[in-house]
Amino acid sequence: MMLLVLLLLLLLLLLLLLLLLLLLLLLLLLLLLLLLLLLLLLLLILLLLLLLLLLLLLLLLLLLLLLLLLLLLLLLLFLLLQLLLLLLLLLLLLLLLLLLLLLLLLLMLLLLLLLQLLLLLLLLLLLLQQLLILLLLLLLLLLLMLLLLLLLLLLLLLLLLLLLLLILMLLLMLLLSLLQLLLLLLLLQQLLLLLLLLMLLLMLLLLMLLLLLQLLLLLQQLLILLLLLLLPLLLILLLLLLLLLLLMLLLLLLLQLLLLLLQQLLILLLLLILLQLLLLLLLLLLLLLLLLLLLLLLLLLLLLILMLLLMLLLLLLQLLLLLQQILLLPLLLLLLLLLLLLLLLQLLLLLLMLLLLLLLQLLLLLLQQLLILLLLLLLLLLLLLLQVLLLLLLRCYCCCCYCCCCCYCCCCCYYCCY
C-alpha cells in the first residue's frame, strides 16, 4: 500500500511537472507572437513615415515646378515685349524711309522751282542777248543741275540700302526671338509633363497610405486572425518598403533629368540673347552710318543751293551788262514747253507727297496701337512678378517643414503656423 501511495505521488508530481512545462511553452509562444506583432507594427509605422516623407518631397517639387512655370511665363512675356519693341523699331525705320522720300520729293520740287526761275531768266536773256551765249549758259546750268541731281540720287540710294540692311537685321532679331519662344514653349511642355508625373506619383502614394491605414485597422481589429497570417504580411510589408525605395529613386532621377534639361535650355537662351545683343550693336552702327550720310546729304543740298544762287547772280549781272534784244521765237516756245513740263512734274510730286503723308498717318496709327499693346503686356508682366514675389515671400516655418502659405497647418506638425 505504501508503495502504491508513493507511486501515485510520483505520478502526480510528474503530471504537475508536465503541466508546468506546457504552461511555460504556452507562455513562450505567446511572447513570440507578441514580438512578431510588435515587429509588424513597427514595419507599418516605418512605412507610414516613409510615405509621409515622400509626400513632403512631392509637395516641395510641385511648389518648385509652379515657380518654374511662373518664371517661364515671365520669360514669355518678356520675349513678347521684345518682339513688340522690334516691331516698333521696324515701324520707326519705315517712317524714316518715308521721311527720306518726302525729303527727296521736296528737293526735287526745289530743283524744279530753281529750274523754272532759270528758264524765266533765260527767257529774259533771250530777249536781251545773243543766241550762242544763251545756249552755252543753258547747257552749263543743265549740266550742273544734272550732276547735283545724280549726287543726290546716289546718296539717297545709299540711304535706302542702309535702311534695307537695318530691316534685314531686325528681321533676323525677330527670328531669334521666335526661336527663343519655341524653346520656352518646349520647356513649358516638358515641365507640364513632369508635373503630371509627379501628380500621378502623389496619387499612388496616397493610395498606399490608405492601404496601410486599412492594414493597421485590420491589425487592431483582427489580432487573432493575423496570428495565422504573420509571414505573408511581413512579406507584403517588405515589398511595400522596396516599392517606396524605388519610387524615391525614380523621383531623384526625374529631378536630375529636369535639372540637366533646364541647364541646357538656359544655355541656349543665353546664346540667343548674346546673338541679339550683337545684332543690336550692328544695328546701332548702321544707324550711325545712316546719320552720317544724312549729314552729307544736307551739306550737298547746301552746296547746291549756294551754287544755284551764284548762277542766278551771274545771270543777273549778265542781264544788266547786255542790253541787246534778239527775238527768237522757237527758243521761247521751247522754254515755255519746259516750263509747262516742270509744272506737271511739280503736280506729280505733290501727289506723291500726299500719298506719303497718308502712309505716315497710317504708320502713326499702327504705332499707337502697338504702344497700347506694349503697355498692356508690361502691366501683365508686373502682375506676374508680383505673384512670383508673393509665392516666394508667403512662406511660414514650423517645426519640421515648410508651409505653402500661412493660414493652415503643416502636415507633419501638431499646431498651426501663423
C-alpha positions as CSV (number, residue, x, y, z in Angstrom):
1,M,0.0,0.0,0.0
2,M,2.8,2.3,0.8
3,L,4.4,1.6,-2.5
4,L,1.2,2.3,-4.3
5,V,0.9,5.6,-2.5
6,L,4.4,6.5,-3.4
7,L,3.8,5.6,-7.0
8,L,0.7,7.7,-7.1
9,L,2.6,10.6,-5.6
10,L,5.3,10.3,-8.1
11,L,2.8,10.2,-10.9
12,L,1.1,13.3,-9.5
13,L,4.5,15.1,-9.4
14,L,5.2,14.1,-12.9
15,L,1.9,15.3,-14.1
16,L,2.4,18.6,-12.3
17,L,5.8,19.0,-14.0
18,L,4.3,18.3,-17.3
19,L,1.7,20.9,-16.8
20,L,4.3,23.4,-15.7
21,L,6.3,22.7,-18.9
22,L,3.2,23.1,-21.0
23,L,2.4,26.4,-19.4
24,L,5.9,27.6,-20.0
25,L,5.7,26.6,-23.6
26,L,2.4,28.4,-24.0
27,L,3.9,31.5,-22.4
28,L,6.9,31.4,-24.7
29,L,4.6,31.0,-27.7
30,L,2.5,34.0,-26.6
31,L,5.6,36.1,-26.1
32,L,6.9,35.1,-29.6
33,L,3.5,36.1,-31.1
34,L,3.6,39.4,-29.3
35,L,7.1,40.1,-30.5
36,L,6.0,39.3,-34.1
37,L,3.0,41.6,-33.8
38,L,5.3,44.4,-32.4
39,L,7.6,43.9,-35.4
40,L,4.7,44.1,-37.8
41,L,3.5,47.3,-36.2
42,L,7.0,48.8,-36.3
43,L,7.2,48.0,-40.0
44,L,3.9,49.6,-40.7
45,I,4.9,52.7,-38.8
46,L,8.2,52.9,-40.8
47,L,6.2,52.6,-44.0
48,L,3.9,55.4,-42.9
49,L,6.9,57.6,-42.1
50,L,8.4,56.9,-45.5
51,L,5.2,57.7,-47.2
52,L,4.9,61.0,-45.4
53,L,8.4,61.9,-46.4
54,L,7.7,61.1,-50.0
55,L,4.5,63.2,-49.8
56,L,6.5,66.2,-48.4
57,L,9.1,65.7,-51.1
58,L,6.4,65.7,-53.8
59,L,4.8,68.8,-52.4
60,L,8.1,70.6,-52.5
61,L,8.6,69.5,-56.0
62,L,5.2,70.8,-57.0
63,L,6.0,74.1,-55.5
64,L,9.2,74.3,-57.4
65,L,7.5,73.4,-60.6
66,L,4.9,76.1,-60.1
67,L,7.6,78.6,-59.5
68,L,9.4,77.5,-62.7
69,L,6.2,77.8,-64.6
70,L,5.7,81.3,-63.4
71,L,9.2,82.2,-64.3
72,L,8.8,80.7,-67.8
73,L,5.6,82.7,-68.2
74,L,7.6,85.8,-67.3
75,L,10.2,85.0,-69.9
76,L,7.5,84.5,-72.5
77,L,6.0,87.9,-71.7
78,F,9.5,89.4,-71.8
79,L,10.0,87.9,-75.3
80,L,6.7,89.2,-76.4
81,L,7.7,92.7,-75.2
82,Q,10.9,92.3,-77.1
83,L,9.0,91.3,-80.3
84,L,6.8,94.4,-79.9
85,L,9.8,96.6,-79.5
86,L,11.3,95.2,-82.6
87,L,8.1,95.8,-84.5
88,L,8.1,99.4,-83.2
89,L,11.7,99.8,-84.4
90,L,10.7,98.4,-87.8
91,L,7.8,100.9,-88.0
92,L,10.2,103.7,-87.0
93,L,12.5,102.7,-89.8
94,L,9.7,102.7,-92.2
95,L,8.7,106.2,-91.0
96,L,12.3,107.3,-91.5
97,L,12.2,105.8,-95.0
98,L,9.1,107.7,-95.8
99,L,10.6,110.9,-94.4
100,L,13.6,110.4,-96.6
101,L,11.3,110.0,-99.6
102,L,9.5,113.2,-98.6
103,L,12.8,114.9,-98.4
104,L,13.7,113.7,-101.8
105,L,10.4,115.0,-103.2
106,L,10.9,118.3,-101.6
107,L,14.4,118.5,-103.1
108,M,13.0,117.7,-106.4
109,L,10.4,120.4,-106.1
110,L,13.0,122.9,-105.1
111,L,15.1,122.0,-108.0
112,L,12.2,122.3,-110.3
113,L,11.4,125.7,-108.9
114,L,15.0,126.8,-109.4
115,L,14.9,125.4,-113.0
116,Q,11.8,127.4,-113.6
117,L,13.5,130.5,-112.3
118,L,16.5,129.8,-114.5
119,L,14.3,129.3,-117.5
120,L,12.5,132.5,-116.9
121,L,15.8,134.3,-116.6
122,L,16.8,132.6,-119.8
123,L,13.7,133.9,-121.5
124,L,14.6,137.3,-120.4
125,L,18.1,136.8,-121.6
126,L,16.9,135.6,-124.9
127,L,15.3,138.9,-125.3
128,L,18.4,140.8,-124.4
129,Q,21.5,138.9,-125.7
130,Q,22.7,136.7,-128.4
131,L,21.8,133.1,-129.1
132,L,25.1,131.3,-128.6
133,I,25.8,132.7,-125.2
134,L,22.4,131.8,-124.1
135,L,22.7,128.2,-125.3
136,L,26.1,127.8,-123.6
137,L,24.7,129.1,-120.3
138,L,21.7,126.9,-120.6
139,L,23.9,123.8,-121.2
140,L,26.2,124.7,-118.3
141,L,23.2,125.1,-116.0
142,L,21.7,121.9,-117.1
143,L,24.9,120.0,-116.6
144,L,25.4,121.4,-113.2
145,M,21.9,120.5,-112.2
146,L,22.2,117.0,-113.6
147,L,25.4,116.5,-111.7
148,L,23.9,117.6,-108.4
149,L,20.8,115.5,-109.0
150,L,23.0,112.5,-109.6
151,L,24.9,113.1,-106.4
152,L,21.6,113.4,-104.5
153,L,20.2,110.3,-106.1
154,L,23.4,108.3,-105.2
155,L,23.2,109.4,-101.6
156,L,19.6,108.5,-101.4
157,L,20.2,105.1,-102.8
158,L,22.9,104.6,-100.2
159,L,20.4,105.6,-97.5
160,L,17.9,103.2,-98.9
161,L,20.4,100.4,-98.9
162,L,21.3,101.1,-95.3
163,L,17.6,101.1,-94.4
164,L,17.2,97.8,-96.1
165,L,20.1,96.4,-94.2
166,L,18.6,97.6,-91.0
167,I,15.3,96.0,-91.8
168,L,17.1,92.7,-92.5
169,M,18.9,92.9,-89.2
170,L,15.6,93.5,-87.4
171,L,14.1,90.5,-89.2
172,L,16.9,88.4,-88.0
173,M,16.3,89.6,-84.5
174,L,12.7,88.7,-84.9
175,L,13.6,85.2,-86.0
176,L,15.9,84.8,-83.0
177,S,13.1,85.9,-80.7
178,L,10.8,83.4,-82.3
179,L,13.4,80.7,-81.6
180,Q,13.5,81.7,-78.0
181,L,9.8,81.5,-77.8
182,L,9.9,78.0,-79.3
183,L,12.5,76.9,-76.8
184,L,10.5,78.3,-73.9
185,L,7.4,76.5,-75.2
186,L,9.3,73.2,-75.3
187,L,10.5,73.8,-71.8
188,L,6.9,74.5,-70.6
189,Q,5.7,71.3,-72.3
190,Q,8.3,69.2,-70.5
191,L,7.7,70.9,-67.2
192,L,4.0,70.2,-67.6
193,L,4.7,66.5,-68.3
194,L,6.9,66.3,-65.3
195,L,4.2,67.9,-63.2
196,L,1.7,65.3,-64.4
197,L,4.1,62.5,-63.5
198,L,4.5,64.0,-60.0
199,M,0.8,64.2,-59.6
200,L,0.4,60.6,-60.5
201,L,3.1,59.6,-58.0
202,L,1.3,61.7,-55.4
203,M,-1.9,59.8,-56.1
204,L,-0.1,56.5,-55.9
205,L,1.4,57.4,-52.5
206,L,-2.0,58.5,-51.2
207,L,-3.4,55.1,-52.2
208,M,-0.6,53.4,-50.5
209,L,-1.2,55.4,-47.4
210,L,-4.9,54.4,-47.5
211,L,-3.9,50.8,-47.8
212,L,-1.5,51.0,-44.9
213,L,-4.2,52.6,-42.7
214,Q,-6.5,49.8,-43.6
215,L,-3.9,47.3,-42.7
216,L,-3.4,49.0,-39.3
217,L,-7.2,48.9,-38.7
218,L,-7.3,45.2,-39.6
219,L,-4.4,44.6,-37.2
220,Q,-6.1,46.3,-34.5
221,Q,-9.4,44.6,-35.1
222,L,-8.3,41.1,-36.1
223,L,-5.3,40.2,-33.9
224,I,-6.4,36.5,-33.7
225,L,-6.7,36.1,-37.4
226,L,-3.3,37.8,-38.0
227,L,-1.6,35.1,-35.9
228,L,-2.1,32.8,-38.9
229,L,-1.0,35.4,-41.5
230,L,2.1,36.9,-39.9
231,L,4.6,35.7,-42.5
232,P,2.6,36.9,-45.6
233,L,2.1,40.2,-44.0
234,L,5.7,40.6,-43.3
235,L,6.5,39.8,-46.9
236,I,3.9,42.3,-48.1
237,L,5.4,45.0,-45.9
238,L,8.9,44.3,-47.2
239,L,7.6,44.5,-50.7
240,L,6.0,47.9,-49.9
241,L,9.3,49.1,-48.5
242,L,11.1,48.1,-51.6
243,L,8.5,49.9,-53.8
244,L,8.8,53.0,-51.7
245,L,12.6,53.0,-52.1
246,L,12.2,52.5,-55.9
247,L,9.8,55.5,-56.0
248,M,12.3,57.6,-54.2
249,L,15.0,56.6,-56.6
250,L,12.7,57.4,-59.6
251,L,12.0,60.8,-58.1
252,L,15.7,61.6,-57.7
253,L,16.3,60.5,-61.3
254,L,13.5,62.7,-62.6
255,L,14.9,65.7,-60.7
256,Q,18.3,65.1,-62.2
257,L,16.9,64.9,-65.7
258,L,14.9,68.1,-65.1
259,L,18.0,70.0,-63.9
260,L,20.0,68.9,-66.9
261,L,17.3,69.9,-69.3
262,L,16.9,73.3,-67.6
263,Q,20.6,73.8,-67.8
264,Q,20.8,73.1,-71.5
265,L,17.8,75.3,-72.3
266,L,19.2,78.1,-70.3
267,I,22.5,77.9,-72.1
268,L,20.6,78.1,-75.4
269,L,18.7,81.1,-74.2
270,L,21.9,82.8,-73.2
271,L,23.4,82.2,-76.6
272,L,20.3,83.6,-78.3
273,I,20.4,86.7,-76.1
274,L,24.1,87.2,-77.0
275,L,23.3,87.0,-80.6
276,Q,20.5,89.5,-80.2
277,L,23.0,91.9,-78.4
278,L,25.4,91.6,-81.3
279,L,22.7,92.3,-83.8
280,L,21.7,95.3,-81.8
281,L,25.2,96.6,-81.9
282,L,25.3,96.2,-85.6
283,L,22.0,98.0,-85.8
284,L,23.4,100.9,-83.9
285,L,26.4,101.1,-86.1
286,L,24.2,101.1,-89.2
287,L,22.1,103.9,-87.7
288,L,25.2,105.9,-87.1
289,L,26.2,105.4,-90.7
290,L,22.8,106.5,-91.7
291,L,23.1,109.7,-89.7
292,L,26.4,110.5,-91.3
293,L,25.0,110.0,-94.7
294,L,22.1,112.3,-93.9
295,L,24.6,114.9,-92.8
296,L,26.4,114.6,-96.0
297,L,23.2,114.9,-97.9
298,L,22.3,118.1,-96.1
299,L,25.8,119.5,-96.8
300,L,25.4,118.7,-100.5
301,L,22.0,120.4,-100.5
302,L,23.5,123.5,-99.0
303,L,26.2,123.5,-101.7
304,L,23.6,123.0,-104.4
305,I,21.6,126.0,-103.1
306,L,24.7,128.1,-102.9
307,M,25.7,127.2,-106.5
308,L,22.3,128.0,-107.8
309,L,22.3,131.4,-106.0
310,L,25.7,132.1,-107.6
311,M,24.4,131.2,-111.0
312,L,21.4,133.4,-110.5
313,L,23.7,136.3,-109.6
314,L,25.8,135.7,-112.6
315,L,22.8,135.7,-114.8
316,L,21.5,138.9,-113.3
317,L,24.8,140.5,-113.9
318,Q,24.9,139.4,-117.4
319,L,21.4,140.6,-117.8
320,L,22.4,144.0,-116.6
321,L,25.5,144.2,-118.8
322,L,23.9,143.0,-122.0
323,L,21.1,145.1,-123.3
324,Q,20.5,143.7,-126.7
325,Q,17.3,142.4,-127.8
326,I,17.0,139.5,-130.3
327,L,13.7,137.8,-130.6
328,L,14.0,134.1,-131.0
329,L,10.6,132.6,-131.2
330,P,11.5,128.8,-131.3
331,L,13.7,129.1,-128.2
332,L,11.0,130.9,-126.4
333,L,8.5,128.2,-127.3
334,L,10.9,125.6,-126.2
335,L,11.4,127.3,-122.9
336,L,7.7,127.7,-122.4
337,L,7.2,124.0,-123.0
338,L,9.9,123.2,-120.5
339,L,8.1,125.4,-118.0
340,L,4.9,123.5,-118.6
341,L,6.7,120.2,-118.1
342,L,8.2,121.4,-114.9
343,L,4.7,122.4,-113.7
344,L,3.4,118.9,-114.5
345,L,6.3,117.4,-112.6
346,Q,5.6,119.6,-109.7
347,L,2.0,118.4,-109.7
348,L,3.1,114.8,-109.7
349,L,5.5,115.3,-106.9
350,L,2.8,117.0,-104.9
351,L,0.6,114.0,-105.4
352,L,3.3,111.6,-104.3
353,M,3.9,113.7,-101.2
354,L,0.2,113.5,-100.4
355,L,0.4,109.7,-100.7
356,L,3.4,109.6,-98.5
357,L,1.7,111.7,-95.9
358,L,-1.2,109.3,-95.9
359,L,1.2,106.4,-95.3
360,L,2.8,108.3,-92.5
361,Q,-0.6,108.7,-90.8
362,L,-1.3,105.0,-91.1
363,L,2.0,104.1,-89.6
364,L,1.5,106.5,-86.8
365,L,-1.9,104.8,-86.0
366,L,-0.2,101.5,-86.1
367,L,2.5,102.7,-83.7
368,Q,-0.2,104.0,-81.4
369,Q,-1.9,100.5,-81.3
370,L,1.4,98.8,-80.7
371,L,2.3,101.1,-77.8
372,I,-1.1,100.4,-76.2
373,L,-0.4,96.6,-76.5
374,L,3.1,97.1,-75.1
375,L,1.7,98.9,-72.1
376,L,-0.8,96.1,-71.5
377,L,1.9,93.5,-71.7
378,L,4.0,95.5,-69.2
379,L,1.1,95.5,-66.8
380,L,0.7,91.8,-67.2
381,L,4.4,91.3,-66.6
382,L,4.2,93.3,-63.4
383,L,1.3,91.3,-62.2
384,L,3.2,88.0,-62.7
385,L,6.2,89.4,-61.0
386,L,4.1,90.3,-58.0
387,Q,2.6,86.8,-58.0
388,V,6.1,85.2,-58.0
389,L,7.2,87.5,-55.2
390,L,4.2,86.6,-53.2
391,L,4.8,82.9,-53.7
392,L,8.4,83.4,-52.6
393,L,7.6,85.5,-49.6
394,L,4.4,83.9,-48.3
395,R,6.1,81.0,-46.6
396,C,6.0,80.2,-42.9
397,Y,8.2,78.0,-40.8
398,C,7.1,75.4,-38.4
399,C,8.8,72.6,-36.5
400,C,9.9,70.4,-39.4
401,C,8.6,71.5,-42.8
402,Y,7.6,74.5,-45.0
403,C,4.0,75.5,-45.2
404,C,3.0,76.6,-48.6
405,C,1.0,79.5,-47.1
406,C,0.4,81.0,-43.6
407,C,-3.1,80.0,-43.0
408,Y,-3.3,76.3,-42.5
409,C,-1.5,73.5,-40.6
410,C,1.6,71.7,-41.7
411,C,1.1,68.0,-42.4
412,C,3.8,67.0,-40.0
413,C,3.3,69.4,-37.1
414,Y,0.8,69.3,-34.3
415,Y,-0.1,73.0,-34.4
416,C,-0.8,75.6,-37.0
417,C,1.9,78.0,-38.1
418,Y,1.0,81.7,-38.3
